[in-house]
Amino acid sequence: MNTRPFHEIPLVAPTEAMATNPARVMVERYAQHGPIFRTKTMLGNDLVYLVGPEANRFMLAGNRHKFSHRVGWGQLMGVIDVYGDGLLTMDGPRHDEHRRVMNPAFAISYMDRYLPLMHRIIRERTADWVARGEVDIYAEARKITFDVAAEALVGFRTGPEVDQFRELFFALLMLGEHVASEQEYFEGLAMLQAELHRLLLPKIQARRAHPTDDVLGLLVQARDEDGQALSDAQLIAHTNILLLAGHETSTSLSAWLLYLLVQHPAYLARVLAEQDALMRGSDADPRLEDIKRMKVLEYALSEAERMFPPVAEGPRGVVAPFEFGGYTVPAGVYAMYSIAASHMLPEVFAEPARFDPDRFAPPREEHKRTPYALVGFGGGPRICIGINFAQVEIKALVAYVLRHYRLEVAPVQQIMQVYRPTGSPLMGIRMRIAPC
């Protein structure tokens, strides 16, 4: 079967609506053009979109070696300039070797080590909610998830040092929103990076002197094939990426999951009934086995991931030509797979705009009927290394909040997801808090 050349792929114009409603935009383009179309970046580079579960499988599994994370995340999205060359931006055997070192600390069996500190931080950070009366649930989730990631992965303890660390990270994320020129951006970037290094280097030196079995400890002890240890720059880059990924996804999904449950009281009642059955009226913290058995909550988490994915699209650089959808795509262009659109295709998910967690429960299991349909954490061999960590943390956080507080969405606020490039509520999600 003959394929058509790249220049015949349907060309679409860039649109600012991609930041506020990428799912709608991409589903409309998918309906009009099929699973492949192209556009131009702001700098005039060719960018091709591959849309749908089969496109996800193509890029994440079957032909993943034709796509570069380093070019996509590292160069197109600027991750290397901001955070360094960490796990997210590595390709090939180098990535595989560094991931192999980290894998033990992210296995589901390892979550027992993290769960007690998750419970402690959740209790500490939510203790004043009732007294405050109203909180931004997104901002509060960010404090919790960053504290957890900073302590579990790097060894920071909740307090002024972690607060400073978190604010530096948030400033890096939002730097482009608050500068007037390229010079101001790079001056601000250099200052923030210097502050991060000042905080991280003592942690690295401490791990070298006294090895530990957390993620940073494992990385400090790692050696490459020539027996060389990782440099300070490599360790800082890995730490930056793990902390970024280790709290951004959990922050967004925790906030949206609580919002969705409060907006759907019938399903919320089912979640609470499951909590009562599992905990048998006890106020003790749930064990890892209890967390695993929270299936009603788990289905709602999957639905939050589907409706509000923390990242709308996955960027790659094309490093080898390929054929897809009847067209030939050359090396040297950029490519994206659309997470947001895949989650909203009506031929995959029935009534995709409706909150319906039971779509993930047996016997329906819509995500299993069409593999690579749900890709909020990626998929294939490079599925997010922290997926177990995130899912356990989110379930622990949401379960605790629902068992101890009554939440009500505060009036007079605009609640919508925006992507910059990760997703977050535009102005947060304010909720009124009362004790149960």
C-alpha positions, -999 to 999 in steps of 0.1 A, spaced: 0 0 0 15 33 -11 17 61 15 14 98 8 42 123 15 44 145 46 33 177 28 -1 161 20 -9 155 57 -38 179 65 -25 212 78 -43 229 107 -37 263 122 -23 268 157 -50 280 182 -49 295 217 -78 272 226 -53 244 230 -44 259 264 -79 259 277 -97 231 259 -73 208 241 -96 178 242 -124 197 223 -100 211 197 -82 178 191 -114 157 190 -128 181 164 -97 179 143 -96 141 147 -132 140 134 -124 162 104 -89 149 94 -85 115 110 -57 103 133 -29 124 118 -26 160 110 1 187 112 7 223 122 36 247 128 53 256 161 57 292 171 92 291 156 79 277 123 90 241 128 69 212 115 48 194 142 26 164 135 -2 152 158 -10 115 161 -44 110 178 -62 80 193 -54 48 211 -36 33 181 -15 64 178 -7 61 215 3 25 211 24 34 180 44 61 198 46 46 233 52 10 225 55 -5 190 77 23 174 89 42 204 125 41 194 117 63 164 108 91 189 131 111 212 121 124 246 153 145 246 142 164 215 105 165 226 105 172 263 141 184 265 143 208 235 108 216 223 94 220 258 127 234 273 129 210 302 167 206 300 173 243 302 151 247 333 155 214 352 185 196 337 189 164 318 170 139 340 150 107 334 122 124 315 146 137 288 169 107 284 167 83 254 178 47 247 202 27 268 212 57 290 176 61 301 171 24 307 202 22 329 193 52 350 157 40 353 169 5 364 187 21 393 155 39 404 130 12 398 133 -5 433 122 27 451 90 29 430 78 -7 431 44 -12 447 60 -33 475 81 -2 484 50 19 490 48 5 526 79 26 534 63 58 521 27 54 534 34 63 571 50 96 560 22 103 536 -3 98 564 17 121 587 20 149 562 -17 147 552 -27 150 589 -4 179 595 -13 199 564 -50 195 568 -52 201 606 -62 238 603 -87 235 575 -118 237 597 -104 267 615 -98 284 582 -133 276 570 -124 278 533 -93 266 514 -81 264 478 -80 226 475 -55 227 447 -30 249 466 -34 226 497 -29 195 476 3 210 462 17 216 497 9 180 507 22 163 475 54 184 474 61 177 511 57 140 505 79 139 474 106 161 490 108 138 521 103 104 505 126 110 475 152 135 488 150 135 526 136 170 533 113 174 563 82 195 563 90 230 575 106 262 562 132 245 541 105 225 522 83 256 519 112 274 503 120 245 480 83 242 469 81 280 462 113 278 441 98 250 420 65 268 415 84 299 405 103 279 379 70 264 365 54 299 362 85 319 353 74 325 317 41 340 329 58 367 349 86 382 328 86 408 301 116 399 280 139 369 272 167 386 291 145 388 322 135 352 318 171 339 317 182 361 345 153 349 367 161 313 356 197 315 366 188 330 400 162 302 407 185 275 396 213 288 418 189 287 448 178 251 440 215 240 438 222 257 471 195 236 487 202 203 469 240 201 470 242 196 508 216 167 505 238 151 479 269 154 500 251 140 530 240 109 509 276 104 498 288 104 534 259 83 547 242 62 520 205 56 523 179 36 503 156 64 492 158 75 455 185 101 460 205 76 480 202 49 453 213 75 426 243 86 447 255 50 450 249 41 413 278 36 390 278 36 352 294 8 330 328 24 335 324 25 373 319 62 374 294 78 399 268 103 387 280 140 387 264 166 409 247 181 377 232 147 369 220 141 404 204 175 406 187 170 372 172 136 383 161 151 416 145 181 399 126 159 374 115 134 401 102 162 424 84 179 395 68 148 383 64 135 418 41 163 429 25 179 397 5 149 387 -7 141 422 -15 177 430 -38 181 399 -55 148 402 -61 150 439 -78 184 435 -99 174 406 -109 141 422 -122 158 453 -140 184 431 -157 157 411 -168 136 441 -182 167 458 -201 175 426 -215 140 424 -229 131 459 -244 98 449 -210 84 439 -194 101 469 -217 82 491 -205 50 475 -169 60 482 -177 67 518 -195 34 522 -164 16 508 -143 35 534 -166 24 562 -165 -12 551 -127 -13 548 -119 6 580 -148 -8 600 -153 24 618 -117 27 629 -99 61 628 -66 43 622 -46 51 590 -53 27 562 -26 1 555 -13 -4 520 -36 -35 516 -65 -12 525 -54 13 499 -52 -14 472 -88 -25 480 -103 10 476 -117 1 442 -147 24 442 -123 53 449 -98 39 423 -124 40 395 -132 76 404 -94 84 403 -92 69 368 -122 90 357 -105 121 371 -74 111 351 -95 107 320 -114 140 323 -86 162 336 -52 146 326 -23 164 342 -6 167 308 -26 172 276 -1 159 251 32 140 249 60 157 229 86 138 210 112 145 183 111 122 153 145 106 149 136 80 123 111 81 94 78 62 99 45 55 83 12 61 101 -24 67 89 -14 64 52 13 90 54 51 91 56 67 113 83 104 121 80 130 124 107 136 159 120 100 170 127 83 172 161 54 148 170 27 148 197 3 122 209 -28 137 223 -37 124 258 -67 148 262 -83 138 229 -78 101 234 -97 104 267 -127 121 250 -133 99 219 -169 87 220 -161 56 201 -138 46 230 -155 61 261 -193 62 261 -206 97 267 -171 110 274 -183 144 288 -202 126 317 -186 117 350 -190 79 351 -164 60 371 -182 27 365 -168 28 330 -136 14 346 -153 -13 366 -161 -48 355 -178 -58 333 -175 -25 312 -137 -17 316 -138 6 286 -101 13 290 -91 -24 287 -114 -30 257 -93 -4 238 -57 -6 250 -38 26 252 -70 46 256 -62 59 291 -27 74 290 -26 100 317 5 83 331 18 74 296 21 38 287 44 11 274 80 4 287 83 41 297 51 44 316 56 70 344 80 55 369 60 71 398 26 57 389 24 35 420 36 63 442 11 88 428 -19 65 430 -12 54 466 -7 90 476 -38 103 459 -60 76 474 -45 81 509 -50 119 506 -86 118 493 -97 90 516 -84 109 547 -101 142 536 -134 125 529 -134 106 562 -127 137 583 -142 167 565 -174 178 547 -165 197 516 -186 222 496 -176 240 465 -175 278 473 -197 300 451 -187 326 426 -156 311 411 -146 300 376 -134 264 377 -116 252 346 -84 234 336 -57 252 318 -24 238 304 9 257 309 21 231 298 10 209 328 -26 212 338 -40 231 367 -73 248 377 -72 284 363 -78 301 397 -76 271 420 -107 253 435 -120 270 466 -139 247 490 -157 253 523 -146 229 550 -166 216 580 -159 187 603 -177 154 597 
